[in-house]
């Protein structure tokens, strides 16, 4: 099978990746969930004109410097006044208090002097000063939150202010993750001869959870067709939306993932892509379950998971924007010409003289977790890119922090 271009692989993975069904959740549980429908306000905010300061509600026509007005009452938040102001009258008002009928401005208390029920005005103010008009924030019926919005903390405050106790959101994607390989042991174990400590799953599960997915760890399958196929069938029985496998995606005698996927009824759409790191990557589907087979090398696994799994989860979650944003930068060092594979170089980022400078780490081997950990972005080089020198323009994708 020929190497599939990166863009074609991305298109295959996202094809038909429609948002998962809607469910209603309490607003308290809606953080970082994705709205399934537009949300309109159920109320006007503020519902009436309110004072923005502590002071006196008055008529602007009465507040010349030195004017003396009779204080006829007090207004605090939640306790509106029961009568209108007449000429020559004032009402003590506190922040959030409803501005009484007959008044059209508020003089702050620092610009007054009080003696019993008489207040002296020391500073004239225009009509509307220190008043928040009704609806200055929003009005009933205003659509303030749109479908596809991933709800941030401020969005929850807005939804609450709009008087929504529950919100319609898309169901979270359920992701199963399966590592493969006789050589793998869990962190904390003492590796035997030829064994290595499993690291891929921890980063991938964190990536998936950061995108709002529920994650199931299927553990480690041994290098047999029976063990790998059985683990894949567990994912099918669990009715997961996405199965992520790591390892066993190459062409060796012990790389059995593709055979196991086919044996479990997965229809494969591609195997091997024209990118580095990550050439031995697979994708397939079985009904509603999507499969991404990631390479076993930890850097390849992470980079491919970040580039492909994350957009897929965003699409299934109902996000309006799913693709990673590419930013303009300049090279921090010279680079040789590229071959037919699209490169995603682990790179450091820094600002110099107002420019974002991307300096790829010197060692790009797909097994080097240390270099992955210090990288802040991926520098993208298209296939057959010509040699480039420091200062040349380039494109980067920032990695999560």
C-alpha positions as CSV (number, residue, x, y, z in Angstrom):
1,X,0.0,0.0,0.0
2,X,1.4,3.4,-1.0
3,X,2.1,6.1,1.6
4,X,-0.9,8.3,2.1
5,X,-0.4,12.0,2.2
6,X,-1.0,13.7,5.5
7,X,-4.0,15.7,4.3
8,X,-5.7,12.6,2.8
9,X,-5.2,10.7,6.0
10,X,-6.7,13.6,8.0
11,X,-9.7,13.7,5.6
12,X,-10.2,9.9,6.0
13,X,-10.2,10.1,9.8
14,X,-12.6,13.1,9.9
15,X,-14.9,11.8,7.2
16,X,-18.4,11.4,8.6
17,X,-17.2,12.3,12.1
18,X,-20.4,13.9,13.1
19,X,-21.1,15.2,16.6
20,X,-22.4,12.7,19.0
21,X,-26.0,13.0,20.3
22,X,-27.2,15.7,22.6
23,X,-27.8,15.3,26.3
24,X,-28.9,17.7,29.0
25,X,-26.5,18.3,31.9
26,X,-26.6,20.5,35.0
27,X,-24.7,23.7,34.5
28,X,-22.3,22.7,37.2
29,X,-21.3,19.7,35.1
30,X,-21.0,21.6,31.8
31,X,-17.5,22.9,32.0
32,X,-15.6,22.2,28.8
33,X,-18.6,20.4,27.3
34,X,-19.7,21.5,23.8
35,X,-23.0,23.1,23.3
36,X,-25.3,21.2,21.0
37,X,-27.7,24.1,20.3
38,X,-27.7,27.9,20.4
39,X,-28.7,29.3,23.8
40,X,-30.9,32.3,24.1
41,X,-31.3,34.3,27.3
42,X,-34.4,33.7,29.4
43,X,-34.2,37.1,31.0
44,X,-33.1,40.7,30.6
45,X,-30.0,41.7,32.5
46,X,-30.3,43.9,34.4
47,X,-34.1,43.7,34.4
48,X,-34.5,47.3,35.4
49,X,-32.2,50.4,35.6
50,X,-29.9,49.9,38.5
51,X,-27.3,52.1,40.3
52,X,-23.7,51.4,39.5
53,X,-22.5,53.2,42.7
54,X,-23.4,54.0,46.3
55,X,-24.9,57.5,46.4
56,X,-28.2,59.3,45.8
57,X,-30.8,58.8,43.1
58,X,-31.9,62.3,42.0
59,X,-33.3,64.3,39.1
60,X,-30.5,65.7,37.0
61,X,-32.4,69.0,36.8
62,X,-32.1,69.4,40.6
63,X,-28.4,68.8,41.0
64,X,-26.7,72.1,40.7
65,X,-23.6,72.6,42.9
66,X,-24.9,73.6,46.4
67,X,-28.4,72.3,45.8
68,X,-30.1,70.9,48.9
69,X,-32.5,67.9,48.4
70,X,-34.7,66.1,50.8
71,X,-33.9,62.4,51.3
72,X,-37.1,60.5,51.3
73,X,-35.9,56.9,51.7
74,X,-33.3,54.3,51.1
75,X,-32.9,51.7,48.3
76,X,-30.6,48.7,48.5
77,X,-30.1,45.7,46.1
78,X,-33.2,43.6,46.1
79,X,-35.4,46.2,47.8
80,X,-36.9,48.6,45.3
81,X,-38.5,51.9,46.3
82,X,-42.2,52.1,46.4
83,X,-42.8,55.6,45.1
84,X,-41.5,58.1,42.5
85,X,-39.2,61.0,43.2
86,X,-40.6,64.5,42.9
87,X,-38.7,67.7,42.3
88,X,-36.3,68.5,45.1
89,X,-36.2,65.0,46.4
90,X,-33.4,62.3,46.6
91,X,-33.2,58.7,47.7
92,X,-30.2,57.1,49.3
93,X,-29.2,54.2,46.9
94,X,-26.6,51.5,47.0
95,X,-24.9,49.6,44.2
96,X,-27.4,47.2,42.6
97,X,-30.4,49.1,43.8
98,X,-33.3,49.8,41.3
99,X,-33.3,53.4,40.3
100,X,-36.7,54.8,41.4
101,X,-39.2,56.3,39.0
102,X,-38.8,60.1,38.6
103,X,-35.0,60.0,39.0
104,X,-32.6,59.9,36.0
105,X,-29.1,60.1,37.5
106,X,-27.1,59.0,40.6
107,X,-24.7,61.3,42.5
108,X,-22.0,59.3,44.2
109,X,-21.8,59.7,48.0
110,X,-18.3,61.2,47.8
111,X,-19.8,64.2,46.0
112,X,-22.4,65.0,48.6
113,X,-22.8,66.1,52.3
114,X,-25.5,64.7,54.4
115,X,-27.2,66.4,57.4
116,X,-30.2,64.5,58.7
117,X,-32.7,64.2,55.9
118,X,-31.0,66.9,53.8
119,X,-28.3,66.1,51.3
120,X,-26.2,68.8,49.7
121,X,-24.9,68.3,46.2
122,X,-21.2,69.2,45.7
123,X,-20.8,68.0,42.1
124,X,-23.3,68.4,39.3
125,X,-23.9,65.2,37.2
126,X,-25.6,64.7,33.8
127,X,-28.6,62.5,33.0
128,X,-27.8,58.8,33.2
129,X,-24.6,59.1,35.3
130,X,-23.8,56.0,37.4
131,X,-26.8,54.1,36.1
132,X,-26.8,50.8,34.4
133,X,-29.8,50.8,32.0
134,X,-32.2,47.8,31.8
135,X,-30.7,45.4,29.3
136,X,-27.3,47.0,29.1
137,X,-25.8,43.5,29.4
138,X,-28.3,41.5,27.4
139,X,-32.0,41.2,26.7
140,X,-34.4,38.2,26.9
141,X,-34.2,36.3,23.6
142,X,-30.6,37.4,22.8
143,X,-28.6,34.4,21.5
144,X,-25.3,34.7,23.5
145,X,-23.9,31.1,23.3
146,X,-23.6,29.3,20.0
147,X,-23.7,25.6,19.2
148,X,-20.2,24.2,18.9
149,X,-18.9,26.4,21.8
150,X,-16.7,24.5,24.2
151,X,-17.9,26.0,27.4
152,X,-15.3,28.0,29.4
153,X,-15.7,29.1,33.0
154,X,-16.9,32.6,31.8
155,X,-19.5,30.9,29.5
156,X,-20.9,29.1,32.6
157,X,-21.3,32.4,34.4
158,X,-23.1,33.9,31.3
159,X,-25.4,30.8,31.0
160,X,-26.3,31.1,34.7
161,X,-27.0,34.8,34.3
162,X,-29.2,33.9,31.4
163,X,-31.1,31.7,33.9
164,X,-30.3,28.3,32.4
165,X,-29.9,25.7,35.1
166,X,-29.2,23.0,32.5
167,X,-27.5,23.1,29.1
168,X,-27.8,20.9,26.0
169,X,-24.3,19.5,25.2
170,X,-23.0,16.7,23.0
171,X,-22.2,13.4,24.6
172,X,-18.6,12.8,25.5
173,X,-16.7,10.5,23.2
174,X,-15.7,7.2,24.8
175,X,-12.2,6.2,23.9
176,X,-10.6,2.8,24.5
177,X,-6.8,2.6,24.5
178,X,-4.8,-0.6,23.9
179,X,-1.1,-1.0,24.1
180,X,0.6,-4.0,22.4
181,X,3.9,-5.7,22.8
182,X,5.6,-8.5,24.9
183,X,8.4,-6.0,25.7
184,X,6.1,-3.6,27.7
185,X,6.0,-3.4,31.5
186,X,4.2,-0.9,33.6
187,X,6.0,2.0,35.4
188,X,7.4,0.8,38.8
189,X,8.2,-2.6,37.5
190,X,11.7,-3.9,37.1
191,X,12.2,-4.5,33.3
192,X,13.7,-7.8,32.3
193,X,16.1,-8.3,29.5
194,X,14.8,-6.5,26.4
195,X,11.8,-5.0,28.1
196,X,10.9,-1.3,28.3
197,X,8.5,0.7,30.5
198,X,5.2,1.6,28.9
199,X,4.9,5.4,28.4
200,X,2.7,6.0,25.4
201,X,-0.7,5.5,27.1
202,X,-0.2,8.1,29.8
203,X,0.2,11.0,27.4
204,X,-2.5,9.8,25.0
205,X,-5.0,9.3,27.8
206,X,-4.2,12.8,29.1
207,X,-4.6,14.2,25.6
208,X,-8.0,12.5,25.2
209,X,-9.3,13.6,28.6
210,X,-8.2,17.2,27.9
211,X,-10.5,17.0,24.9
212,X,-13.4,15.9,27.1
213,X,-13.3,12.2,26.3
214,X,-14.1,9.4,28.7
215,X,-11.2,7.0,28.5
216,X,-11.0,3.2,29.1
217,X,-7.6,1.6,29.5
218,X,-7.6,-1.9,27.9
219,X,-4.1,-2.6,29.2
220,X,-1.4,-4.4,27.2
221,X,-2.0,-7.1,24.6
222,X,0.6,-9.7,24.1
223,X,2.2,-10.3,20.7
224,X,-0.2,-13.0,19.6
225,X,-3.1,-12.7,17.2
226,X,-5.4,-14.2,19.8
227,X,-4.5,-11.7,22.6
228,X,-4.6,-8.6,20.3
229,X,-7.9,-9.7,18.6
230,X,-9.5,-10.4,22.0
231,X,-8.6,-7.0,23.3
232,X,-10.1,-5.3,20.2
233,X,-13.3,-7.3,20.6
234,X,-13.5,-6.0,24.2
235,X,-13.5,-2.5,22.8
236,X,-16.3,-3.5,20.3
237,X,-18.3,-5.0,23.2
238,X,-17.9,-1.9,25.2
239,X,-19.5,0.1,22.3
240,X,-16.7,2.7,22.4
241,X,-16.6,5.6,19.9
242,X,-12.8,5.4,19.3
243,X,-10.2,2.7,19.7
244,X,-6.6,3.8,19.9
245,X,-3.9,1.1,19.6
246,X,-0.2,1.7,20.1
247,X,2.5,-0.5,18.7
248,X,2.3,-3.4,16.3
249,X,1.6,-1.2,13.4
250,X,4.7,-1.9,11.3
251,X,5.5,-4.8,9.0
252,X,7.4,-7.2,11.3
253,X,6.4,-10.7,12.2
254,X,5.2,-9.6,15.6
255,X,3.3,-6.5,14.3
256,X,-0.1,-8.1,14.5
257,X,-2.5,-5.1,15.0
258,X,-3.6,-4.8,11.4
259,X,-4.3,-8.6,11.2
260,X,-6.2,-8.4,14.4
261,X,-8.3,-5.4,13.4
262,X,-9.3,-7.1,10.2
263,X,-10.1,-10.4,12.1
264,X,-12.3,-8.3,14.4
265,X,-14.3,-6.9,11.4
266,X,-12.6,-3.5,11.1
267,X,-12.6,-2.1,7.6
268,X,-9.2,-0.5,7.0
269,X,-9.0,2.8,5.1
270,X,-5.2,3.3,5.2
271,X,-2.0,1.9,6.6
272,X,1.2,3.9,6.4
273,X,1.3,7.7,5.8
274,X,3.8,10.0,4.3
275,X,4.8,11.8,7.5
276,X,7.7,11.8,10.0
277,X,7.4,10.7,12.7
278,X,4.5,8.3,12.3
279,X,4.8,6.4,9.0
280,X,3.3,3.2,10.3
281,X,-0.1,4.5,11.3
282,X,-3.5,2.9,10.5
283,X,-7.1,3.9,10.4
284,X,-10.3,1.9,10.0
285,X,-14.0,1.7,11.1
286,X,-16.4,-0.9,12.3
287,X,-19.9,0.6,12.4
288,X,-19.8,3.6,14.7
289,X,-16.4,2.7,16.1
290,X,-13.3,4.4,14.7
291,X,-9.9,3.0,15.0
292,X,-6.5,4.8,14.9
293,X,-3.5,2.5,15.1
294,X,-0.6,4.5,16.3
295,X,3.1,3.6,16.1
296,X,4.9,2.1,19.1
297,X,7.8,4.6,19.3
298,X,6.7,7.0,22.0
299,X,7.4,10.2,20.1
300,X,5.6,8.9,16.9
301,X,2.7,7.7,19.1
302,X,2.3,11.1,20.8
303,X,2.8,13.2,17.7
304,X,0.3,11.2,15.6
305,X,-2.1,11.1,18.6
306,X,-1.9,14.8,18.9
307,X,-2.3,15.5,15.2
308,X,-5.0,13.0,14.4
309,X,-6.8,11.8,17.5
310,X,-7.4,15.2,18.9
311,X,-9.2,16.6,15.9
312,X,-11.3,13.4,15.7
313,X,-12.4,13.8,19.3
314,X,-13.1,17.5,18.8
315,X,-15.3,16.6,15.8
316,X,-17.2,13.9,17.7
317,X,-17.6,16.3,20.6
318,X,-19.3,18.9,18.3
319,X,-16.6,21.5,18.4
320,X,-17.0,24.2,15.7
321,X,-13.2,24.2,15.1
322,X,-11.4,20.9,15.1
323,X,-8.1,21.4,13.2
324,X,-4.9,22.5,14.9
325,X,-4.0,26.2,14.2
326,X,-0.7,26.7,12.3
327,X,1.2,29.9,13.3
328,X,3.8,31.8,11.4
329,X,7.3,31.8,12.8
330,X,10.9,32.1,11.6
331,X,13.6,29.4,11.7
332,X,16.1,29.5,14.5
333,X,18.6,27.3,12.7
334,X,19.4,25.9,9.2
335,X,17.5,22.9,7.9
336,X,18.4,20.5,5.1
337,X,16.1,19.8,2.2
338,X,13.2,17.4,3.0
339,X,12.2,14.2,1.3
340,X,8.8,12.9,0.2
341,X,7.5,12.7,3.8
342,X,5.9,15.7,5.7
343,X,8.0,16.5,8.7
344,X,6.7,17.5,12.2
345,X,9.9,18.5,14.0
346,X,9.9,18.9,17.8
347,X,10.9,22.5,18.3
348,X,11.5,25.1,21.0
349,X,9.8,28.5,20.7
350,X,10.8,31.9,21.8
351,X,10.2,35.6,21.0
352,X,13.1,37.5,19.6
353,X,12.7,41.1,18.4
354,X,9.0,40.7,18.0
355,X,9.3,37.5,16.0
356,X,8.3,34.0,17.0
357,X,11.5,31.9,16.5
358,X,11.2,28.1,16.1
359,X,14.4,26.2,16.8
360,X,14.1,22.4,16.2
361,X,15.9,20.2,18.7
362,X,18.9,18.7,17.2
363,X,18.0,15.0,17.7
364,X,14.6,14.1,16.1
365,X,14.7,10.4,16.8
366,X,11.2,9.1,17.4
367,X,12.2,7.3,20.6
368,X,13.5,10.4,22.5
369,X,11.0,11.3,25.1
370,X,13.4,13.9,26.7
371,X,13.4,16.0,23.5
372,X,9.6,15.7,23.2
373,X,9.1,16.9,26.8
374,X,11.1,20.1,26.2
375,X,9.5,20.8,22.9
376,X,6.9,23.6,22.8
377,X,5.7,23.1,19.3
378,X,5.9,21.1,16.0
379,X,7.6,22.7,13.1
380,X,5.8,21.6,9.9
381,X,7.9,21.0,6.7
382,X,6.0,20.0,3.6
383,X,7.2,17.1,1.4
384,X,10.2,18.0,-0.8
385,X,10.8,21.3,1.0
386,X,14.0,23.0,-0.1
387,X,16.9,23.6,2.3
388,X,16.1,26.6,4.6
389,X,18.3,28.9,6.6
390,X,17.9,30.6,10.0
391,X,15.5,33.5,9.7
392,X,13.4,31.9,6.9
393,X,9.6,31.8,7.4
394,X,8.1,28.6,8.7
395,X,4.9,27.2,10.2
396,X,4.4,25.7,13.7
397,X,1.7,24.0,15.7
398,X,1.9,24.7,19.4
399,X,1.9,21.6,21.7
400,X,-0.4,21.6,24.8
401,X,1.0,23.0,28.0
